[in-house]
Amino acid sequence: MTKDLYQNTKEEKKKASVVGRRRNKKRGGCIIGIAVLGLLLAACGAPSGKEDGHPIEGKGSDTGKEEPKEWAKEHGSCGVQELSGYLYEYTCASPYASAEIVIKDYEGEKLETGWDEPSAFQLAGEADVTWRFYNSLTEMETALNEVAKQETDENALYFLYYTFPLTENDHALDLYYILKRKFDTEEHPLTAWSADSGKLFYYMQETLKEEDGYELTYLWNRNSRVNLYVKDRTACGLTLLNAPSEDDDETLEYVFTDVFQRYGDLGSGWGLREESLYWIDHEERLTEFDNPKRSFREVRGIDETWESAGDEGIMRYFGLLVEADYELPLTENGRMLSLHFSLAREDGKEKASAESKEDTELRYDLLNGFCMDEPYDMTVTDMKTGKVLQERRVSLSIELPDTITYPDLNGDGYADMRVGAPVHMSGVKAAEEDYSQPSYLLWDSQTEQFVRMTEKEVQNSREAVANGLTEEEQEEKSKRERKTPFVLIYELSKRDDPEDYIVLTSNNLLEYEVQEGDSLWRISERFYGTGYRWMTIVRAGDAPKDPNYLLKGETVFVPELYYIRKDPCSRGGLRSEGSFQMEQPDGFAHYFLGSDVTYAFWEEENQIYSLPVTNPVGENPFHEPEAWEAFQAEVRRCSEELCPGKVSNLAFEKTHMEDGCDLYGYAFEYDTGEEIIEYVDFFKFGKANMVEVIGVRKQEPNTVLVHTVRYMAASFTDYGGEPGMGWGDDAGPNVGADKWAYPYLHNLFEAARKQFEASGDSAEEP
């Protein structure tokens, strides 16, 4: 993801400097600061004498047999304002060189720049530079650690600049692991970046601070030990040797940014994670897997049409996968298949077929903004006979080795293909739901080919295999027996996470006889899986008042619990910031609930109306049993007087919820004379807001509508703010409000009468 380094720093610098720290006459701890160099040198081939998991013997120029050369020190100076140009243009006598930089009498004036521009200073003062040259990394490391121990002038800034070449055996990812293991901390995390269109990459210790409740990131800080830049296989770094007061923070920032900006554009960069660091200096990788056994050979390439592409371009860190090979058993002990994927190249000589055009459609908009699903030519071969079983073009984004897996998706005994959603966030395996659902290719044993299927088709195929039906027969069966994920569950298994469920407490009480050694906590654990519900257990009126004292043989009453699994594919539902939130499951036609409720004949889905509104009647008008019984009596009266002879199977439901609210509902069937229509109404009252969820559909032989409407109403959470939906502000009163005692709820009997009676006036007025 792009990160604007200058803008980030610009915001951080707005914080005022705090009390300055005391300057130290002698920097005995400086060797800690320069230790990064010793580690870098060891990582890059120097025989430092420390194993640390790396070879003792050096490599590169350290293994040469030439006699060491005597190098004379060189002295130079320049204005602080010209320091970066001086260092960049200076021609070192040896590839291994360092510069001790002493800046005295530095005074700076911060210049005004735009918010999207780097900070600028007009600095006075001179920088004295002492150059030293070395024959090897080992010699360089020894000398620089000695420099780090020397005394420093408290009135000057001391920097150590160093540069050395990387050998062909030095890899960016290896160096990252070494630095991370040594220096990465919570306050100073190690990060890797690319810049200048990928021509430059660097390692940096950032500094995280919390100020005024905000977490700020400082890119160049006196406590950050790692500032290493690599370009054209040459590394250069800058380390602060003394620790000036915090009043010098802006000066330090300028020196760091000014020195390194000569090596490339640092205005913005791409974060380099482990995967992208690997491909900086590798072109191919082979990975072996089990279950089933397969190989994954990656060869990285670059799409020439990408912006800033080319051997030195940024996209070499995010290169397209050119080829991937898999070898896997089709069945547990059966024939072996070879699958080869190669990035398709359009030669312009022939037009793609209609099927190819469909398969190569760019379906995914990826996070790094550069590439989407790409067209691959897939070849499936029988490894025993060499016969090519299938050749087709597929649309894939094979970013990581586990993007494609081969589970038996439908249980028919054959390996299938699951293609994960593309994840191009620098090789990080992100949650697929943040991108898109995976795609599937199932093995067809009749045609001996992989066939693309949707997730719904995969589920249908799985059920068909389980039921011994064809996929067409299973699809027809599923339509007749449509199931719901929101069915009430009476007991959770040990594998279930209670956080994934909504809990409802029934008015029904289960009797339990206390056994020896029982406690309310243990009884709660036995019934609910947790002891924290012990307070819901009811004891007889003459029982001891001490909750820790239970009598053997005593009868206690345990309220029955129901569970509704939360929608795992929820996209957020309906919500208003600071006011409420409520789920809106897929597969249903959702409408804002206005003053009327009608059944749309042309809609095939279940139809659900809902809209949270301000609670006009207080927290809960039906909490007392007498009030709920009065409501039920009024509902029965309306059903008989408004819809005589047409209502059947009228049922009521009341449960208690963990948020302290009660959930109410009723359902009935209405006979239009031609068909049966189902109505379901659930409502829940919060302190400030309430919700009413109404479902209506043509009668089906399942309870999908009841379960879904109940779940939506149960998921309603009241945060106390104004609903703010702006819907129905000018609407009239709820349908049938004047025909019963509860005008804040919709009268569904009047709604049915108005829609299905030949005339709205034909029914006798109550």
HUQUIVEN-V694189 format. One record per pair of residues at least 4 apart in sequence whose ideal C-beta (glycine too) atoms are under 6 Angstrom apart, sorted by the first residue. I is the first residue (numbers start at 1). J is the second residue. D is the distance in Angstrom with one decimal. If there is no record, write none. Layout:
BEGIN
i-><I | I>
j-><J | J>
d-><D | D>
END
This chain:
BEGIN
i-><2 | 3 | 4 | 5 | 6 | 6 | 7 | 9 | 12 | 12 | 17 | 17 | 17 | 18 | 20 | 20 | 20 | 21 | 23 | 26 | 27 | 27 | 30 | 30 | 31 | 31 | 31 | 33 | 33 | 34 | 34 | 34 | 34 | 36 | 36 | 37 | 38 | 39 | 41 | 41 | 41 | 42 | 42 | 43 | 43 | 44 | 44 | 45 | 45 | 45 | 45 | 46 | 46 | 46 | 46 | 47 | 47 | 47 | 47 | 58 | 58 | 59 | 59 | 60 | 62 | 68 | 69 | 71 | 73 | 74 | 75 | 76 | 77 | 77 | 78 | 78 | 78 | 78 | 80 | 80 | 80 | 80 | 80 | 81 | 82 | 83 | 84 | 84 | 84 | 85 | 88 | 92 | 93 | 94 | 95 | 96 | 96 | 96 | 97 | 97 | 98 | 98 | 98 | 99 | 99 | 99 | 100 | 101 | 101 | 101 | 102 | 102 | 102 | 103 | 103 | 103 | 104 | 105 | 106 | 107 | 108 | 108 | 108 | 109 | 110 | 111 | 111 | 113 | 113 | 121 | 134 | 134 | 135 | 152 | 152 | 158 | 158 | 159 | 159 | 160 | 160 | 161 | 162 | 163 | 164 | 165 | 166 | 166 | 166 | 171 | 172 | 172 | 172 | 173 | 173 | 176 | 176 | 176 | 179 | 179 | 179 | 179 | 180 | 180 | 183 | 183 | 183 | 183 | 184 | 184 | 187 | 188 | 188 | 188 | 189 | 190 | 191 | 191 | 192 | 192 | 192 | 193 | 193 | 194 | 194 | 194 | 194 | 194 | 194 | 195 | 195 | 195 | 195 | 196 | 196 | 196 | 197 | 197 | 197 | 198 | 198 | 198 | 198 | 199 | 199 | 200 | 200 | 200 | 201 | 202 | 203 | 203 | 204 | 205 | 205 | 205 | 206 | 207 | 207 | 207 | 207 | 208 | 209 | 210 | 211 | 220 | 220 | 222 | 222 | 227 | 227 | 228 | 228 | 229 | 229 | 229 | 230 | 231 | 238 | 244 | 248 | 254 | 257 | 261 | 271 | 272 | 272 | 273 | 273 | 273 | 275 | 276 | 276 | 276 | 278 | 279 | 279 | 283 | 284 | 285 | 286 | 287 | 287 | 288 | 289 | 292 | 292 | 292 | 294 | 294 | 294 | 295 | 296 | 297 | 298 | 299 | 299 | 300 | 301 | 301 | 301 | 302 | 302 | 302 | 302 | 303 | 304 | 306 | 306 | 308 | 308 | 309 | 309 | 320 | 321 | 322 | 323 | 324 | 324 | 325 | 326 | 327 | 328 | 328 | 328 | 329 | 329 | 330 | 330 | 330 | 330 | 330 | 331 | 336 | 337 | 338 | 338 | 339 | 340 | 341 | 341 | 342 | 344 | 344 | 352 | 352 | 356 | 356 | 359 | 359 | 359 | 360 | 360 | 362 | 362 | 363 | 364 | 364 | 364 | 364 | 366 | 366 | 366 | 366 | 367 | 368 | 373 | 373 | 375 | 376 | 376 | 377 | 378 | 378 | 379 | 380 | 380 | 381 | 382 | 382 | 389 | 390 | 396 | 397 | 398 | 399 | 399 | 399 | 399 | 403 | 404 | 405 | 406 | 409 | 409 | 409 | 410 | 410 | 410 | 411 | 411 | 412 | 414 | 416 | 416 | 417 | 417 | 418 | 418 | 419 | 419 | 420 | 421 | 421 | 421 | 421 | 423 | 423 | 425 | 430 | 437 | 440 | 440 | 441 | 441 | 442 | 442 | 443 | 444 | 444 | 453 | 453 | 460 | 460 | 460 | 461 | 463 | 463 | 464 | 464 | 464 | 469 | 469 | 482 | 482 | 484 | 484 | 484 | 486 | 486 | 486 | 486 | 487 | 488 | 489 | 492 | 500 | 501 | 501 | 502 | 502 | 503 | 504 | 504 | 505 | 505 | 505 | 506 | 506 | 508 | 509 | 509 | 510 | 510 | 511 | 512 | 512 | 513 | 514 | 514 | 514 | 514 | 516 | 518 | 518 | 518 | 520 | 520 | 520 | 521 | 521 | 524 | 524 | 524 | 524 | 525 | 527 | 528 | 536 | 537 | 537 | 538 | 539 | 539 | 544 | 550 | 564 | 567 | 567 | 570 | 573 | 573 | 573 | 574 | 574 | 575 | 576 | 576 | 576 | 578 | 578 | 579 | 579 | 579 | 579 | 579 | 580 | 580 | 580 | 581 | 582 | 582 | 583 | 583 | 584 | 588 | 588 | 588 | 589 | 589 | 589 | 590 | 591 | 592 | 592 | 593 | 593 | 593 | 594 | 594 | 595 | 595 | 595 | 596 | 597 | 597 | 597 | 597 | 597 | 598 | 599 | 599 | 603 | 606 | 606 | 607 | 608 | 609 | 610 | 611 | 612 | 612 | 612 | 613 | 614 | 615 | 615 | 615 | 616 | 617 | 617 | 619 | 620 | 620 | 622 | 622 | 622 | 628 | 632 | 634 | 634 | 635 | 637 | 638 | 638 | 638 | 639 | 639 | 639 | 639 | 641 | 642 | 642 | 642 | 643 | 643 | 643 | 646 | 646 | 647 | 648 | 649 | 650 | 651 | 652 | 653 | 654 | 655 | 656 | 657 | 657 | 661 | 663 | 663 | 664 | 665 | 666 | 667 | 667 | 668 | 669 | 669 | 670 | 670 | 671 | 672 | 675 | 676 | 678 | 678 | 678 | 679 | 679 | 680 | 680 | 680 | 680 | 681 | 681 | 682 | 682 | 682 | 682 | 683 | 684 | 684 | 684 | 685 | 686 | 688 | 688 | 689 | 689 | 691 | 693 | 693 | 693 | 695 | 695 | 697 | 703 | 710 | 733 | 734 | 735 | 735 | 735 | 736 | 736 | 737 | 739 | 739 | 740 | 752 | 753 | 753 | 754 | 757 | 757 | 758>
j-><268 | 269 | 268 | 266 | 118 | 267 | 116 | 219 | 216 | 218 | 246 | 247 | 249 | 246 | 245 | 246 | 247 | 245 | 154 | 151 | 152 | 242 | 148 | 241 | 145 | 148 | 149 | 225 | 239 | 144 | 145 | 148 | 239 | 225 | 226 | 144 | 141 | 182 | 46 | 137 | 141 | 46 | 48 | 175 | 178 | 166 | 170 | 58 | 59 | 60 | 167 | 58 | 137 | 138 | 141 | 56 | 57 | 58 | 138 | 62 | 63 | 167 | 169 | 167 | 136 | 135 | 135 | 133 | 132 | 131 | 130 | 129 | 126 | 128 | 82 | 83 | 86 | 127 | 103 | 106 | 123 | 125 | 127 | 123 | 86 | 127 | 258 | 259 | 262 | 89 | 262 | 97 | 133 | 133 | 165 | 134 | 140 | 164 | 133 | 163 | 132 | 144 | 162 | 129 | 131 | 161 | 130 | 127 | 129 | 159 | 128 | 156 | 158 | 125 | 127 | 157 | 156 | 125 | 125 | 124 | 121 | 123 | 251 | 122 | 121 | 120 | 122 | 117 | 120 | 254 | 139 | 140 | 139 | 158 | 242 | 241 | 242 | 238 | 240 | 239 | 241 | 238 | 237 | 236 | 235 | 234 | 170 | 233 | 235 | 281 | 277 | 280 | 281 | 277 | 278 | 180 | 192 | 277 | 183 | 190 | 203 | 226 | 184 | 190 | 190 | 205 | 225 | 226 | 189 | 190 | 208 | 205 | 207 | 224 | 206 | 205 | 204 | 206 | 203 | 272 | 277 | 202 | 269 | 198 | 201 | 269 | 270 | 272 | 317 | 200 | 264 | 266 | 269 | 200 | 264 | 265 | 308 | 313 | 314 | 313 | 314 | 316 | 317 | 264 | 312 | 231 | 263 | 264 | 230 | 229 | 226 | 228 | 227 | 224 | 225 | 226 | 217 | 218 | 221 | 223 | 224 | 217 | 216 | 215 | 216 | 253 | 256 | 240 | 243 | 237 | 238 | 235 | 237 | 236 | 260 | 263 | 235 | 263 | 259 | 248 | 252 | 258 | 261 | 266 | 426 | 276 | 277 | 426 | 427 | 428 | 427 | 317 | 426 | 427 | 282 | 300 | 317 | 300 | 299 | 298 | 297 | 296 | 401 | 295 | 294 | 328 | 329 | 406 | 326 | 327 | 328 | 327 | 401 | 325 | 321 | 322 | 323 | 319 | 319 | 320 | 322 | 309 | 315 | 316 | 319 | 320 | 309 | 315 | 370 | 313 | 314 | 313 | 315 | 343 | 398 | 343 | 342 | 341 | 398 | 340 | 339 | 338 | 337 | 406 | 415 | 334 | 336 | 334 | 335 | 337 | 414 | 415 | 413 | 383 | 380 | 381 | 383 | 380 | 379 | 376 | 378 | 377 | 375 | 377 | 356 | 357 | 360 | 393 | 393 | 394 | 395 | 375 | 395 | 372 | 373 | 373 | 372 | 373 | 422 | 436 | 371 | 372 | 422 | 424 | 425 | 424 | 395 | 397 | 393 | 394 | 396 | 393 | 392 | 394 | 391 | 389 | 390 | 388 | 387 | 389 | 448 | 449 | 419 | 422 | 403 | 403 | 422 | 423 | 424 | 420 | 419 | 418 | 415 | 416 | 442 | 458 | 461 | 462 | 465 | 462 | 465 | 465 | 443 | 442 | 443 | 441 | 450 | 438 | 440 | 438 | 439 | 438 | 432 | 435 | 436 | 438 | 429 | 430 | 430 | 434 | 455 | 453 | 458 | 450 | 452 | 451 | 453 | 450 | 449 | 451 | 457 | 458 | 471 | 474 | 475 | 471 | 467 | 474 | 469 | 471 | 474 | 473 | 474 | 702 | 704 | 704 | 707 | 708 | 564 | 707 | 708 | 711 | 707 | 562 | 563 | 496 | 566 | 563 | 565 | 564 | 714 | 658 | 562 | 655 | 559 | 561 | 656 | 560 | 655 | 560 | 557 | 559 | 558 | 560 | 555 | 556 | 558 | 555 | 518 | 550 | 552 | 554 | 552 | 522 | 523 | 550 | 534 | 537 | 547 | 531 | 534 | 528 | 531 | 533 | 534 | 531 | 558 | 533 | 559 | 556 | 558 | 557 | 543 | 556 | 549 | 554 | 711 | 583 | 585 | 583 | 582 | 583 | 584 | 582 | 584 | 581 | 580 | 723 | 724 | 719 | 721 | 719 | 721 | 722 | 723 | 724 | 612 | 689 | 718 | 717 | 715 | 716 | 712 | 715 | 590 | 605 | 606 | 608 | 603 | 605 | 607 | 608 | 609 | 611 | 727 | 609 | 610 | 611 | 728 | 731 | 731 | 732 | 734 | 735 | 609 | 694 | 735 | 746 | 751 | 755 | 677 | 696 | 607 | 697 | 705 | 696 | 695 | 694 | 693 | 727 | 689 | 691 | 723 | 723 | 689 | 685 | 689 | 690 | 744 | 621 | 744 | 687 | 662 | 685 | 627 | 628 | 631 | 654 | 652 | 740 | 741 | 666 | 641 | 642 | 740 | 749 | 643 | 647 | 650 | 749 | 766 | 749 | 750 | 753 | 647 | 749 | 753 | 670 | 671 | 668 | 669 | 669 | 668 | 667 | 666 | 665 | 664 | 663 | 662 | 661 | 663 | 684 | 684 | 714 | 683 | 682 | 681 | 680 | 706 | 679 | 676 | 678 | 677 | 752 | 676 | 756 | 698 | 699 | 697 | 699 | 705 | 696 | 748 | 695 | 705 | 706 | 709 | 694 | 748 | 693 | 709 | 710 | 713 | 692 | 691 | 713 | 716 | 690 | 718 | 718 | 720 | 718 | 723 | 716 | 709 | 712 | 713 | 705 | 709 | 705 | 707 | 714 | 737 | 746 | 746 | 750 | 751 | 747 | 750 | 743 | 747 | 750 | 747 | 756 | 757 | 763 | 760 | 762 | 763 | 762>
d-><5.6 | 5.9 | 5.0 | 6.0 | 4.4 | 5.6 | 6.0 | 5.4 | 5.2 | 5.6 | 4.9 | 5.2 | 6.0 | 5.7 | 2.9 | 5.5 | 5.1 | 5.4 | 4.0 | 4.9 | 5.5 | 5.4 | 4.2 | 5.2 | 5.9 | 4.9 | 5.8 | 5.8 | 5.7 | 5.9 | 5.9 | 3.8 | 5.7 | 4.7 | 5.3 | 5.6 | 5.0 | 5.6 | 4.0 | 4.4 | 4.5 | 5.5 | 4.2 | 5.2 | 4.6 | 5.8 | 5.0 | 5.2 | 4.2 | 4.8 | 5.6 | 5.5 | 3.3 | 4.7 | 5.9 | 5.7 | 5.7 | 4.2 | 5.6 | 3.0 | 6.0 | 5.8 | 5.9 | 3.7 | 4.7 | 4.7 | 5.8 | 3.7 | 5.7 | 4.2 | 5.6 | 4.6 | 5.7 | 5.1 | 4.7 | 5.9 | 4.3 | 5.6 | 5.8 | 5.9 | 4.3 | 4.8 | 5.2 | 5.1 | 5.6 | 4.9 | 4.4 | 4.7 | 5.2 | 5.9 | 3.8 | 4.0 | 4.9 | 3.9 | 4.8 | 4.1 | 4.7 | 5.1 | 5.2 | 5.5 | 5.2 | 5.8 | 4.2 | 5.2 | 5.3 | 4.3 | 4.5 | 5.7 | 5.6 | 4.2 | 4.6 | 5.2 | 5.9 | 6.0 | 5.0 | 4.3 | 4.6 | 4.6 | 4.0 | 4.7 | 4.5 | 4.3 | 5.4 | 4.7 | 5.7 | 4.2 | 6.0 | 4.2 | 5.3 | 4.5 | 4.3 | 4.1 | 5.5 | 4.9 | 4.4 | 4.0 | 4.7 | 5.9 | 5.9 | 4.7 | 5.7 | 5.4 | 5.5 | 4.2 | 5.7 | 5.4 | 4.2 | 4.7 | 5.9 | 5.3 | 4.8 | 4.3 | 5.7 | 4.4 | 4.8 | 6.0 | 5.6 | 5.4 | 5.5 | 5.5 | 5.7 | 5.8 | 4.4 | 4.9 | 5.6 | 6.0 | 5.9 | 5.6 | 5.9 | 4.2 | 5.8 | 4.7 | 5.6 | 5.9 | 5.7 | 5.6 | 5.7 | 5.7 | 5.4 | 4.2 | 5.9 | 5.6 | 4.1 | 5.2 | 4.6 | 5.7 | 4.8 | 5.5 | 5.8 | 4.8 | 5.3 | 5.2 | 4.4 | 4.4 | 2.8 | 4.6 | 4.3 | 5.7 | 4.9 | 5.1 | 3.3 | 5.9 | 6.0 | 5.7 | 5.0 | 4.7 | 5.6 | 3.7 | 5.6 | 4.2 | 5.4 | 4.7 | 5.8 | 3.8 | 5.7 | 4.4 | 5.4 | 4.2 | 3.9 | 5.9 | 5.6 | 6.0 | 5.3 | 5.3 | 5.7 | 5.0 | 4.1 | 5.8 | 5.5 | 5.8 | 5.2 | 6.0 | 4.4 | 5.4 | 5.6 | 5.7 | 4.9 | 5.3 | 5.7 | 4.2 | 5.7 | 5.6 | 5.8 | 5.4 | 5.9 | 4.7 | 5.1 | 4.1 | 5.4 | 5.5 | 2.1 | 4.4 | 4.7 | 5.4 | 5.7 | 5.4 | 5.9 | 5.9 | 5.1 | 4.6 | 5.0 | 4.5 | 4.8 | 5.6 | 5.0 | 4.6 | 5.4 | 5.8 | 4.8 | 5.6 | 4.6 | 5.6 | 4.5 | 4.7 | 5.9 | 4.6 | 4.6 | 3.9 | 5.6 | 5.4 | 3.9 | 5.1 | 5.6 | 5.8 | 5.1 | 5.5 | 5.6 | 4.9 | 5.8 | 4.4 | 5.0 | 4.6 | 5.2 | 6.0 | 4.6 | 5.0 | 5.2 | 4.5 | 5.3 | 5.4 | 4.3 | 5.4 | 6.0 | 5.3 | 5.9 | 5.8 | 5.7 | 5.1 | 5.2 | 5.3 | 5.9 | 5.5 | 5.7 | 4.2 | 6.0 | 4.5 | 5.1 | 5.5 | 4.6 | 4.5 | 5.5 | 5.2 | 4.0 | 5.1 | 3.8 | 5.2 | 5.9 | 4.7 | 5.2 | 5.7 | 5.1 | 3.8 | 5.4 | 4.1 | 5.8 | 5.0 | 5.1 | 5.0 | 5.0 | 5.6 | 6.0 | 5.8 | 5.6 | 4.4 | 4.9 | 5.1 | 4.5 | 5.0 | 5.6 | 5.6 | 5.1 | 5.7 | 5.7 | 5.0 | 5.4 | 4.7 | 4.1 | 5.3 | 4.7 | 5.9 | 5.1 | 4.4 | 5.8 | 3.0 | 5.0 | 5.7 | 5.9 | 5.3 | 5.5 | 4.8 | 5.5 | 5.0 | 4.4 | 4.2 | 6.0 | 5.4 | 4.1 | 4.4 | 5.2 | 5.8 | 4.8 | 4.9 | 4.3 | 4.5 | 5.5 | 4.0 | 5.7 | 5.7 | 5.8 | 5.8 | 4.7 | 5.0 | 4.3 | 4.2 | 4.6 | 5.6 | 5.8 | 5.0 | 5.5 | 5.6 | 5.9 | 4.9 | 5.1 | 3.9 | 5.3 | 5.7 | 5.3 | 5.8 | 5.7 | 5.0 | 4.0 | 5.2 | 5.9 | 5.4 | 5.3 | 5.5 | 6.0 | 5.1 | 4.8 | 4.8 | 3.5 | 4.0 | 4.6 | 5.6 | 5.6 | 4.4 | 4.5 | 6.0 | 5.5 | 4.2 | 5.5 | 3.9 | 5.2 | 4.6 | 4.3 | 4.2 | 5.6 | 4.3 | 5.6 | 4.5 | 5.1 | 5.3 | 4.3 | 4.1 | 5.0 | 5.8 | 4.3 | 4.2 | 5.7 | 4.4 | 4.0 | 5.9 | 4.7 | 5.7 | 5.7 | 5.3 | 5.5 | 5.9 | 4.8 | 4.8 | 5.9 | 4.4 | 5.0 | 5.5 | 5.9 | 5.5 | 3.9 | 5.4 | 5.5 | 3.9 | 5.0 | 5.4 | 4.8 | 4.6 | 4.1 | 4.7 | 5.1 | 4.6 | 5.3 | 5.4 | 5.5 | 4.1 | 4.1 | 5.4 | 4.9 | 5.8 | 5.3 | 5.7 | 5.3 | 5.9 | 5.5 | 4.1 | 4.4 | 5.0 | 5.3 | 3.8 | 5.7 | 5.8 | 5.0 | 5.5 | 4.0 | 5.6 | 3.7 | 6.0 | 5.3 | 5.9 | 4.6 | 5.3 | 5.5 | 5.2 | 5.5 | 4.5 | 5.7 | 4.1 | 5.3 | 5.3 | 4.8 | 5.1 | 4.9 | 4.5 | 4.8 | 5.6 | 4.8 | 5.1 | 4.6 | 4.1 | 5.5 | 4.1 | 5.0 | 5.0 | 4.3 | 4.7 | 5.8 | 5.0 | 5.8 | 5.7 | 5.9 | 5.8 | 4.3 | 5.3 | 5.8 | 4.8 | 5.5 | 4.7 | 5.2 | 5.3 | 4.8 | 4.5 | 4.4 | 6.0 | 5.2 | 4.4 | 5.2 | 5.9 | 5.9 | 5.6 | 5.5 | 4.1 | 5.2 | 4.8 | 5.8 | 5.3 | 5.9 | 4.7 | 4.7 | 4.5 | 5.7 | 5.9 | 5.4 | 5.5 | 5.6 | 5.9 | 5.9 | 5.2 | 5.4 | 4.5 | 5.8 | 4.2 | 5.9 | 5.4 | 4.6 | 4.3 | 5.6 | 5.2 | 5.0 | 5.1 | 5.6 | 5.7 | 4.9 | 5.1 | 5.0 | 5.0 | 4.4 | 5.5 | 4.8 | 4.5 | 5.4 | 5.0 | 5.6 | 5.1 | 5.8 | 5.5 | 5.2 | 5.5 | 5.5 | 3.8 | 5.8 | 4.4 | 5.7 | 5.6 | 5.2 | 5.7 | 4.8 | 4.5 | 5.8 | 4.5 | 6.0 | 3.8 | 5.5 | 5.3 | 5.7 | 5.5 | 4.8 | 4.2 | 5.3 | 5.3 | 4.5 | 5.1 | 5.8 | 5.2 | 5.1 | 5.3 | 3.7 | 4.3 | 5.6 | 5.1 | 5.1 | 4.6 | 2.6 | 5.8 | 4.5 | 4.7 | 5.8 | 4.3 | 5.1 | 4.7 | 4.5 | 4.5 | 4.1 | 5.5 | 5.6 | 6.0 | 4.1 | 4.7 | 5.4 | 5.6 | 4.8 | 2.6 | 2.9 | 3.8 | 5.6 | 5.3 | 5.4 | 5.8 | 5.2 | 5.4 | 5.2 | 5.0 | 5.9 | 5.9>
END
